[in-house]
Amino acid sequence: MPNVFPKLSSTPGNVRWTGPELGSHTDEVLADMLGYDAAKIATLKNAGVI
C-alpha cells in the first residue's frame, strides 16, 4: 500500500484505514454470489480451501 503523498510539513497526513481484513467477506460472497449454504462453506473451511 502506498503511503500518504505528498508529505506536507504542517499537515503530514496518515493512513486512517487500510480497508477490510483479507477474507472478511468470504462467507458473504460464497453465500450471496455463489449460493453456497452454511454447511458447504463449513466443509470448505474444514478442508482448508478457504
PDBQT receptor file of N, H, CA, C and O in Angstrom, charges set to zero:
ATOM      1  N   MET A   1       0.849  -1.162   0.000  1.00  0.00    +0.000 N 
ATOM      2  CA  MET A   1       0.000   0.000   0.000  1.00  0.00    +0.000 C 
ATOM      3  C   MET A   1       0.897   1.229   0.000  1.00  0.00    +0.000 C 
ATOM      4  O   MET A   1       1.821   1.312   0.809  1.00  0.00    +0.000 OA
ATOM      5  N   PRO A   2       0.648   2.173  -0.880  1.00  0.00    +0.000 N 
ATOM      6  CA  PRO A   2       1.450   3.390  -0.892  1.00  0.00    +0.000 C 
ATOM      7  C   PRO A   2       1.156   4.254   0.329  1.00  0.00    +0.000 C 
ATOM      8  O   PRO A   2       0.067   4.211   0.901  1.00  0.00    +0.000 OA
ATOM      9  N   ASN A   3       2.136   5.019   0.700  1.00  0.00    +0.000 N 
ATOM     10  H   ASN A   3       3.021   5.054   0.236  1.00  0.00    +0.000 HD
ATOM     11  CA  ASN A   3       1.977   5.929   1.826  1.00  0.00    +0.000 C 
ATOM     12  C   ASN A   3       1.277   7.198   1.370  1.00  0.00    +0.000 C 
ATOM     13  O   ASN A   3       0.961   7.355   0.191  1.00  0.00    +0.000 OA
ATOM     14  N   VAL A   4       1.039   8.098   2.307  1.00  0.00    +0.000 N 
ATOM     15  H   VAL A   4       1.296   7.971   3.265  1.00  0.00    +0.000 HD
ATOM     16  CA  VAL A   4       0.377   9.365   2.012  1.00  0.00    +0.000 C 
ATOM     17  C   VAL A   4       1.300  10.223   1.149  1.00  0.00    +0.000 C 
ATOM     18  O   VAL A   4       2.488  10.352   1.445  1.00  0.00    +0.000 OA
ATOM     19  N   PHE A   5       0.763  10.799   0.098  1.00  0.00    +0.000 N 
ATOM     20  H   PHE A   5      -0.202  10.694  -0.142  1.00  0.00    +0.000 HD
ATOM     21  CA  PHE A   5       1.533  11.669  -0.781  1.00  0.00    +0.000 C 
ATOM     22  C   PHE A   5       0.688  12.867  -1.136  1.00  0.00    +0.000 C 
ATOM     23  O   PHE A   5      -0.497  12.674  -1.411  1.00  0.00    +0.000 OA
ATOM     24  N   PRO A   6       1.179  14.061  -1.156  1.00  0.00    +0.000 N 
ATOM     25  CA  PRO A   6       2.517  14.469  -0.747  1.00  0.00    +0.000 C 
ATOM     26  C   PRO A   6       2.611  14.609   0.773  1.00  0.00    +0.000 C 
ATOM     27  O   PRO A   6       1.599  14.735   1.462  1.00  0.00    +0.000 OA
ATOM     28  N   LYS A   7       3.838  14.584   1.275  1.00  0.00    +0.000 N 
ATOM     29  H   LYS A   7       4.660  14.481   0.715  1.00  0.00    +0.000 HD
ATOM     30  CA  LYS A   7       4.057  14.787   2.711  1.00  0.00    +0.000 C 
ATOM     31  C   LYS A   7       4.234  16.275   2.945  1.00  0.00    +0.000 C 
ATOM     32  O   LYS A   7       5.222  16.870   2.515  1.00  0.00    +0.000 OA
ATOM     33  N   LEU A   8       3.277  16.866   3.626  1.00  0.00    +0.000 N 
ATOM     34  H   LEU A   8       2.474  16.382   3.975  1.00  0.00    +0.000 HD
ATOM     35  CA  LEU A   8       3.332  18.294   3.917  1.00  0.00    +0.000 C 
ATOM     36  C   LEU A   8       3.872  18.495   5.325  1.00  0.00    +0.000 C 
ATOM     37  O   LEU A   8       3.542  17.725   6.226  1.00  0.00    +0.000 OA
ATOM     38  N   SER A   9       4.696  19.513   5.528  1.00  0.00    +0.000 N 
ATOM     39  H   SER A   9       4.965  20.139   4.796  1.00  0.00    +0.000 HD
ATOM     40  CA  SER A   9       5.344  19.708   6.826  1.00  0.00    +0.000 C 
ATOM     41  C   SER A   9       4.345  20.075   7.920  1.00  0.00    +0.000 C 
ATOM     42  O   SER A   9       4.494  19.607   9.049  1.00  0.00    +0.000 OA
ATOM     43  N   SER A  10       3.356  20.875   7.635  1.00  0.00    +0.000 N 
ATOM     44  H   SER A  10       3.235  21.255   6.718  1.00  0.00    +0.000 HD
ATOM     45  CA  SER A  10       2.391  21.285   8.666  1.00  0.00    +0.000 C 
ATOM     46  C   SER A  10       1.295  20.247   8.889  1.00  0.00    +0.000 C 
ATOM     47  O   SER A  10       0.829  20.067  10.014  1.00  0.00    +0.000 OA
ATOM     48  N   THR A  11       0.895  19.584   7.854  1.00  0.00    +0.000 N 
ATOM     49  H   THR A  11       1.274  19.730   6.940  1.00  0.00    +0.000 HD
ATOM     50  CA  THR A  11      -0.153  18.564   7.940  1.00  0.00    +0.000 C 
ATOM     51  C   THR A  11       0.309  17.322   7.187  1.00  0.00    +0.000 C 
ATOM     52  O   THR A  11      -0.103  17.104   6.048  1.00  0.00    +0.000 OA
ATOM     53  N   PRO A  12       1.170  16.495   7.817  1.00  0.00    +0.000 N 
ATOM     54  CA  PRO A  12       1.770  15.378   7.090  1.00  0.00    +0.000 C 
ATOM     55  C   PRO A  12       0.797  14.287   6.654  1.00  0.00    +0.000 C 
ATOM     56  O   PRO A  12       1.095  13.546   5.718  1.00  0.00    +0.000 OA
ATOM     57  N   GLY A  13      -0.359  14.170   7.308  1.00  0.00    +0.000 N 
ATOM     58  H   GLY A  13      -0.601  14.773   8.069  1.00  0.00    +0.000 HD
ATOM     59  CA  GLY A  13      -1.330  13.147   6.922  1.00  0.00    +0.000 C 
ATOM     60  C   GLY A  13      -0.949  11.777   7.441  1.00  0.00    +0.000 C 
ATOM     61  O   GLY A  13       0.176  11.555   7.888  1.00  0.00    +0.000 OA
ATOM     62  N   ASN A  14      -1.895  10.870   7.376  1.00  0.00    +0.000 N 
ATOM     63  H   ASN A  14      -2.809  11.050   7.013  1.00  0.00    +0.000 HD
ATOM     64  CA  ASN A  14      -1.659   9.493   7.800  1.00  0.00    +0.000 C 
ATOM     65  C   ASN A  14      -2.713   8.594   7.182  1.00  0.00    +0.000 C 
ATOM     66  O   ASN A  14      -3.743   9.062   6.696  1.00  0.00    +0.000 OA
ATOM     67  N   VAL A  15      -2.447   7.310   7.206  1.00  0.00    +0.000 N 
ATOM     68  H   VAL A  15      -1.611   6.930   7.601  1.00  0.00    +0.000 HD
ATOM     69  CA  VAL A  15      -3.410   6.333   6.708  1.00  0.00    +0.000 C 
ATOM     70  C   VAL A  15      -4.352   6.018   7.858  1.00  0.00    +0.000 C 
ATOM     71  O   VAL A  15      -3.920   5.501   8.889  1.00  0.00    +0.000 OA
ATOM     72  N   ARG A  16      -5.624   6.320   7.693  1.00  0.00    +0.000 N 
ATOM     73  H   ARG A  16      -5.974   6.740   6.856  1.00  0.00    +0.000 HD
ATOM     74  CA  ARG A  16      -6.604   6.127   8.764  1.00  0.00    +0.000 C 
ATOM     75  C   ARG A  16      -7.194   4.725   8.763  1.00  0.00    +0.000 C 
ATOM     76  O   ARG A  16      -7.497   4.173   9.821  1.00  0.00    +0.000 OA
ATOM     77  N   TRP A  17      -7.356   4.153   7.584  1.00  0.00    +0.000 N 
ATOM     78  H   TRP A  17      -7.110   4.602   6.725  1.00  0.00    +0.000 HD
ATOM     79  CA  TRP A  17      -7.994   2.839   7.472  1.00  0.00    +0.000 C 
ATOM     80  C   TRP A  17      -7.428   2.138   6.255  1.00  0.00    +0.000 C 
ATOM     81  O   TRP A  17      -7.407   2.710   5.165  1.00  0.00    +0.000 OA
ATOM     82  N   THR A  18      -6.977   0.928   6.421  1.00  0.00    +0.000 N 
ATOM     83  H   THR A  18      -6.994   0.463   7.306  1.00  0.00    +0.000 HD
ATOM     84  CA  THR A  18      -6.368   0.202   5.308  1.00  0.00    +0.000 C 
ATOM     85  C   THR A  18      -7.354  -0.696   4.567  1.00  0.00    +0.000 C 
ATOM     86  O   THR A  18      -6.984  -1.400   3.627  1.00  0.00    +0.000 OA
ATOM     87  N   GLY A  19      -8.600  -0.664   5.000  1.00  0.00    +0.000 N 
ATOM     88  H   GLY A  19      -8.900  -0.092   5.763  1.00  0.00    +0.000 HD
ATOM     89  CA  GLY A  19      -9.611  -1.482   4.341  1.00  0.00    +0.000 C 
ATOM     90  C   GLY A  19      -9.941  -2.704   5.176  1.00  0.00    +0.000 C 
ATOM     91  O   GLY A  19      -9.350  -2.915   6.235  1.00  0.00    +0.000 OA
ATOM     92  N   PRO A  20     -10.885  -3.513   4.705  1.00  0.00    +0.000 N 
ATOM     93  CA  PRO A  20     -11.277  -4.704   5.470  1.00  0.00    +0.000 C 
ATOM     94  C   PRO A  20     -10.172  -5.747   5.486  1.00  0.00    +0.000 C 
ATOM     95  O   PRO A  20      -9.330  -5.792   4.589  1.00  0.00    +0.000 OA
ATOM     96  N   GLU A  21     -10.184  -6.571   6.501  1.00  0.00    +0.000 N 
ATOM     97  H   GLU A  21     -10.868  -6.534   7.230  1.00  0.00    +0.000 HD
ATOM     98  CA  GLU A  21      -9.217  -7.652   6.613  1.00  0.00    +0.000 C 
ATOM     99  C   GLU A  21      -9.396  -8.636   5.455  1.00  0.00    +0.000 C 
ATOM    100  O   GLU A  21     -10.510  -8.861   4.983  1.00  0.00    +0.000 OA
ATOM    101  N   LEU A  22      -8.314  -9.199   5.020  1.00  0.00    +0.000 N 
ATOM    102  H   LEU A  22      -7.409  -9.016   5.403  1.00  0.00    +0.000 HD
ATOM    103  CA  LEU A  22      -8.354 -10.179   3.941  1.00  0.00    +0.000 C 
ATOM    104  C   LEU A  22      -9.249 -11.351   4.339  1.00  0.00    +0.000 C 
ATOM    105  O   LEU A  22      -9.054 -11.960   5.391  1.00  0.00    +0.000 OA
ATOM    106  N   GLY A  23     -10.213 -11.658   3.507  1.00  0.00    +0.000 N 
ATOM    107  H   GLY A  23     -10.371 -11.164   2.652  1.00  0.00    +0.000 HD
ATOM    108  CA  GLY A  23     -11.112 -12.776   3.763  1.00  0.00    +0.000 C 
ATOM    109  C   GLY A  23     -12.328 -12.441   4.603  1.00  0.00    +0.000 C 
ATOM    110  O   GLY A  23     -13.134 -13.322   4.898  1.00  0.00    +0.000 OA
ATOM    111  N   SER A  24     -12.477 -11.170   4.997  1.00  0.00    +0.000 N 
ATOM    112  H   SER A  24     -11.822 -10.454   4.757  1.00  0.00    +0.000 HD
ATOM    113  CA  SER A  24     -13.592 -10.830   5.878  1.00  0.00    +0.000 C 
ATOM    114  C   SER A  24     -14.956 -10.944   5.193  1.00  0.00    +0.000 C 
ATOM    115  O   SER A  24     -15.976 -11.020   5.877  1.00  0.00    +0.000 OA
ATOM    116  N   HIS A  25     -14.993 -10.957   3.881  1.00  0.00    +0.000 N 
ATOM    117  H   HIS A  25     -14.164 -10.896   3.325  1.00  0.00    +0.000 HD
ATOM    118  CA  HIS A  25     -16.257 -11.059   3.153  1.00  0.00    +0.000 C 
ATOM    119  C   HIS A  25     -16.434 -12.403   2.448  1.00  0.00    +0.000 C 
ATOM    120  O   HIS A  25     -17.362 -12.574   1.658  1.00  0.00    +0.000 OA
ATOM    121  N   THR A  26     -15.556 -13.343   2.728  1.00  0.00    +0.000 N 
ATOM    122  H   THR A  26     -14.802 -13.205   3.370  1.00  0.00    +0.000 HD
ATOM    123  CA  THR A  26     -15.591 -14.629   2.028  1.00  0.00    +0.000 C 
ATOM    124  C   THR A  26     -16.929 -15.336   2.188  1.00  0.00    +0.000 C 
ATOM    125  O   THR A  26     -17.518 -15.780   1.203  1.00  0.00    +0.000 OA
ATOM    126  N   ASP A  27     -17.414 -15.445   3.430  1.00  0.00    +0.000 N 
ATOM    127  H   ASP A  27     -16.934 -15.084   4.230  1.00  0.00    +0.000 HD
ATOM    128  CA  ASP A  27     -18.696 -16.133   3.656  1.00  0.00    +0.000 C 
ATOM    129  C   ASP A  27     -19.827 -15.442   2.910  1.00  0.00    +0.000 C 
ATOM    130  O   ASP A  27     -20.675 -16.100   2.308  1.00  0.00    +0.000 OA
ATOM    131  N   GLU A  28     -19.838 -14.125   2.950  1.00  0.00    +0.000 N 
ATOM    132  H   GLU A  28     -19.148 -13.591   3.439  1.00  0.00    +0.000 HD
ATOM    133  CA  GLU A  28     -20.893 -13.357   2.282  1.00  0.00    +0.000 C 
ATOM    134  C   GLU A  28     -20.855 -13.580   0.771  1.00  0.00    +0.000 C 
ATOM    135  O   GLU A  28     -21.900 -13.774   0.149  1.00  0.00    +0.000 OA
ATOM    136  N   VAL A  29     -19.675 -13.556   0.182  1.00  0.00    +0.000 N 
ATOM    137  H   VAL A  29     -18.826 -13.398   0.687  1.00  0.00    +0.000 HD
ATOM    138  CA  VAL A  29     -19.543 -13.758  -1.259  1.00  0.00    +0.000 C 
ATOM    139  C   VAL A  29     -19.976 -15.166  -1.644  1.00  0.00    +0.000 C 
ATOM    140  O   VAL A  29     -20.720 -15.345  -2.609  1.00  0.00    +0.000 OA
ATOM    141  N   LEU A  30     -19.517 -16.168  -0.895  1.00  0.00    +0.000 N 
ATOM    142  H   LEU A  30     -18.913 -16.023  -0.111  1.00  0.00    +0.000 HD
ATOM    143  CA  LEU A  30     -19.882 -17.543  -1.219  1.00  0.00    +0.000 C 
ATOM    144  C   LEU A  30     -21.386 -17.771  -1.098  1.00  0.00    +0.000 C 
ATOM    145  O   LEU A  30     -21.976 -18.474  -1.917  1.00  0.00    +0.000 OA
ATOM    146  N   ALA A  31     -21.998 -17.185  -0.092  1.00  0.00    +0.000 N 
ATOM    147  H   ALA A  31     -21.519 -16.613   0.574  1.00  0.00    +0.000 HD
ATOM    148  CA  ALA A  31     -23.437 -17.372   0.113  1.00  0.00    +0.000 C 
ATOM    149  C   ALA A  31     -24.260 -16.575  -0.892  1.00  0.00    +0.000 C 
ATOM    150  O   ALA A  31     -25.157 -17.117  -1.538  1.00  0.00    +0.000 OA
ATOM    151  N   ASP A  32     -23.949 -15.271  -1.021  1.00  0.00    +0.000 N 
ATOM    152  H   ASP A  32     -23.220 -14.831  -0.497  1.00  0.00    +0.000 HD
ATOM    153  CA  ASP A  32     -24.784 -14.396  -1.850  1.00  0.00    +0.000 C 
ATOM    154  C   ASP A  32     -24.543 -14.562  -3.348  1.00  0.00    +0.000 C 
ATOM    155  O   ASP A  32     -25.486 -14.557  -4.139  1.00  0.00    +0.000 OA
ATOM    156  N   MET A  33     -23.291 -14.708  -3.729  1.00  0.00    +0.000 N 
ATOM    157  H   MET A  33     -22.525 -14.712  -3.087  1.00  0.00    +0.000 HD
ATOM    158  CA  MET A  33     -22.992 -14.739  -5.162  1.00  0.00    +0.000 C 
ATOM    159  C   MET A  33     -22.973 -16.152  -5.734  1.00  0.00    +0.000 C 
ATOM    160  O   MET A  33     -23.326 -16.363  -6.894  1.00  0.00    +0.000 OA
ATOM    161  N   LEU A  34     -22.561 -17.114  -4.921  1.00  0.00    +0.000 N 
ATOM    162  H   LEU A  34     -22.274 -16.943  -3.978  1.00  0.00    +0.000 HD
ATOM    163  CA  LEU A  34     -22.457 -18.484  -5.432  1.00  0.00    +0.000 C 
ATOM    164  C   LEU A  34     -23.552 -19.399  -4.909  1.00  0.00    +0.000 C 
ATOM    165  O   LEU A  34     -23.696 -20.531  -5.371  1.00  0.00    +0.000 OA
ATOM    166  N   GLY A  35     -24.329 -18.904  -3.940  1.00  0.00    +0.000 N 
ATOM    167  H   GLY A  35     -24.212 -17.985  -3.565  1.00  0.00    +0.000 HD
ATOM    168  CA  GLY A  35     -25.440 -19.688  -3.423  1.00  0.00    +0.000 C 
ATOM    169  C   GLY A  35     -25.057 -20.819  -2.497  1.00  0.00    +0.000 C 
ATOM    170  O   GLY A  35     -25.855 -21.732  -2.282  1.00  0.00    +0.000 OA
ATOM    171  N   TYR A  36     -23.847 -20.783  -1.937  1.00  0.00    +0.000 N 
ATOM    172  H   TYR A  36     -23.199 -20.041  -2.111  1.00  0.00    +0.000 HD
ATOM    173  CA  TYR A  36     -23.429 -21.844  -1.014  1.00  0.00    +0.000 C 
ATOM    174  C   TYR A  36     -24.164 -21.701   0.310  1.00  0.00    +0.000 C 
ATOM    175  O   TYR A  36     -24.378 -20.588   0.791  1.00  0.00    +0.000 OA
ATOM    176  N   ASP A  37     -24.548 -22.822   0.895  1.00  0.00    +0.000 N 
ATOM    177  H   ASP A  37     -24.375 -23.726   0.504  1.00  0.00    +0.000 HD
ATOM    178  CA  ASP A  37     -25.178 -22.775   2.212  1.00  0.00    +0.000 C 
ATOM    179  C   ASP A  37     -24.097 -22.886   3.292  1.00  0.00    +0.000 C 
ATOM    180  O   ASP A  37     -22.926 -23.112   2.986  1.00  0.00    +0.000 OA
ATOM    181  N   ALA A  38     -24.498 -22.727   4.550  1.00  0.00    +0.000 N 
ATOM    182  H   ALA A  38     -25.449 -22.544   4.798  1.00  0.00    +0.000 HD
ATOM    183  CA  ALA A  38     -23.546 -22.732   5.665  1.00  0.00    +0.000 C 
ATOM    184  C   ALA A  38     -22.784 -24.050   5.755  1.00  0.00    +0.000 C 
ATOM    185  O   ALA A  38     -21.604 -24.057   6.105  1.00  0.00    +0.000 OA
ATOM    186  N   ALA A  39     -23.438 -25.156   5.446  1.00  0.00    +0.000 N 
ATOM    187  H   ALA A  39     -24.397 -25.151   5.161  1.00  0.00    +0.000 HD
ATOM    188  CA  ALA A  39     -22.786 -26.466   5.511  1.00  0.00    +0.000 C 
ATOM    189  C   ALA A  39     -21.675 -26.576   4.462  1.00  0.00    +0.000 C 
ATOM    190  O   ALA A  39     -20.595 -27.088   4.755  1.00  0.00    +0.000 OA
ATOM    191  N   LYS A  40     -21.935 -26.102   3.255  1.00  0.00    +0.000 N 
ATOM    192  H   LYS A  40     -22.813 -25.686   3.017  1.00  0.00    +0.000 HD
ATOM    193  CA  LYS A  40     -20.931 -26.142   2.188  1.00  0.00    +0.000 C 
ATOM    194  C   LYS A  40     -19.740 -25.260   2.543  1.00  0.00    +0.000 C 
ATOM    195  O   LYS A  40     -18.594 -25.649   2.319  1.00  0.00    +0.000 OA
ATOM    196  N   ILE A  41     -19.999 -24.075   3.095  1.00  0.00    +0.000 N 
ATOM    197  H   ILE A  41     -20.930 -23.758   3.277  1.00  0.00    +0.000 HD
ATOM    198  CA  ILE A  41     -18.927 -23.167   3.492  1.00  0.00    +0.000 C 
ATOM    199  C   ILE A  41     -18.102 -23.801   4.612  1.00  0.00    +0.000 C 
ATOM    200  O   ILE A  41     -16.874 -23.717   4.601  1.00  0.00    +0.000 OA
ATOM    201  N   ALA A  42     -18.768 -24.429   5.570  1.00  0.00    +0.000 N 
ATOM    202  H   ALA A  42     -19.765 -24.497   5.579  1.00  0.00    +0.000 HD
ATOM    203  CA  ALA A  42     -18.062 -25.097   6.673  1.00  0.00    +0.000 C 
ATOM    204  C   ALA A  42     -17.190 -26.231   6.140  1.00  0.00    +0.000 C 
ATOM    205  O   ALA A  42     -16.075 -26.429   6.622  1.00  0.00    +0.000 OA
ATOM    206  N   THR A  43     -17.682 -26.969   5.159  1.00  0.00    +0.000 N 
ATOM    207  H   THR A  43     -18.587 -26.808   4.768  1.00  0.00    +0.000 HD
ATOM    208  CA  THR A  43     -16.905 -28.053   4.553  1.00  0.00    +0.000 C 
ATOM    209  C   THR A  43     -15.642 -27.500   3.897  1.00  0.00    +0.000 C 
ATOM    210  O   THR A  43     -14.562 -28.075   4.041  1.00  0.00    +0.000 OA
ATOM    211  N   LEU A  44     -15.774 -26.394   3.183  1.00  0.00    +0.000 N 
ATOM    212  H   LEU A  44     -16.651 -25.928   3.066  1.00  0.00    +0.000 HD
ATOM    213  CA  LEU A  44     -14.612 -25.779   2.540  1.00  0.00    +0.000 C 
ATOM    214  C   LEU A  44     -13.593 -25.294   3.578  1.00  0.00    +0.000 C 
ATOM    215  O   LEU A  44     -12.386 -25.447   3.389  1.00  0.00    +0.000 OA
ATOM    216  N   LYS A  45     -14.086 -24.711   4.670  1.00  0.00    +0.000 N 
ATOM    217  H   LYS A  45     -15.066 -24.587   4.824  1.00  0.00    +0.000 HD
ATOM    218  CA  LYS A  45     -13.199 -24.249   5.737  1.00  0.00    +0.000 C 
ATOM    219  C   LYS A  45     -12.484 -25.422   6.387  1.00  0.00    +0.000 C 
ATOM    220  O   LYS A  45     -11.276 -25.358   6.613  1.00  0.00    +0.000 OA
ATOM    221  N   ASN A  46     -13.207 -26.490   6.691  1.00  0.00    +0.000 N 
ATOM    222  H   ASN A  46     -14.189 -26.542   6.508  1.00  0.00    +0.000 HD
ATOM    223  CA  ASN A  46     -12.608 -27.658   7.321  1.00  0.00    +0.000 C 
ATOM    224  C   ASN A  46     -11.567 -28.333   6.433  1.00  0.00    +0.000 C 
ATOM    225  O   ASN A  46     -10.605 -28.919   6.929  1.00  0.00    +0.000 OA
ATOM    226  N   ALA A  47     -11.763 -28.248   5.135  1.00  0.00    +0.000 N 
ATOM    227  H   ALA A  47     -12.545 -27.772   4.732  1.00  0.00    +0.000 HD
ATOM    228  CA  ALA A  47     -10.817 -28.837   4.186  1.00  0.00    +0.000 C 
ATOM    229  C   ALA A  47      -9.618 -27.934   3.939  1.00  0.00    +0.000 C 
ATOM    230  O   ALA A  47      -8.665 -28.341   3.274  1.00  0.00    +0.000 OA
ATOM    231  N   GLY A  48      -9.653 -26.703   4.471  1.00  0.00    +0.000 N 
ATOM    232  H   GLY A  48     -10.427 -26.373   5.012  1.00  0.00    +0.000 HD
ATOM    233  CA  GLY A  48      -8.554 -25.768   4.285  1.00  0.00    +0.000 C 
ATOM    234  C   GLY A  48      -8.563 -25.052   2.965  1.00  0.00    +0.000 C 
ATOM    235  O   GLY A  48      -7.575 -24.425   2.582  1.00  0.00    +0.000 OA
ATOM    236  N   VAL A  49      -9.683 -25.140   2.258  1.00  0.00    +0.000 N 
ATOM    237  H   VAL A  49     -10.485 -25.649   2.569  1.00  0.00    +0.000 HD
ATOM    238  CA  VAL A  49      -9.798 -24.475   0.965  1.00  0.00    +0.000 C 
ATOM    239  C   VAL A  49      -9.927 -22.968   1.146  1.00  0.00    +0.000 C 
ATOM    240  O   VAL A  49      -9.365 -22.184   0.382  1.00  0.00    +0.000 OA
ATOM    241  N   ILE A  50     -10.667 -22.585   2.156  1.00  0.00    +0.000 N 
ATOM    242  H   ILE A  50     -11.123 -23.222   2.777  1.00  0.00    +0.000 HD
ATOM    243  CA  ILE A  50     -10.830 -21.164   2.468  1.00  0.00    +0.000 C 
ATOM    244  C   ILE A  50     -10.457 -20.907   3.911  1.00  0.00    +0.000 C 
ATOM    245  O   ILE A  50     -10.526 -19.768   4.373  1.00  0.00    +0.000 OA
TER     246      ILE A  50
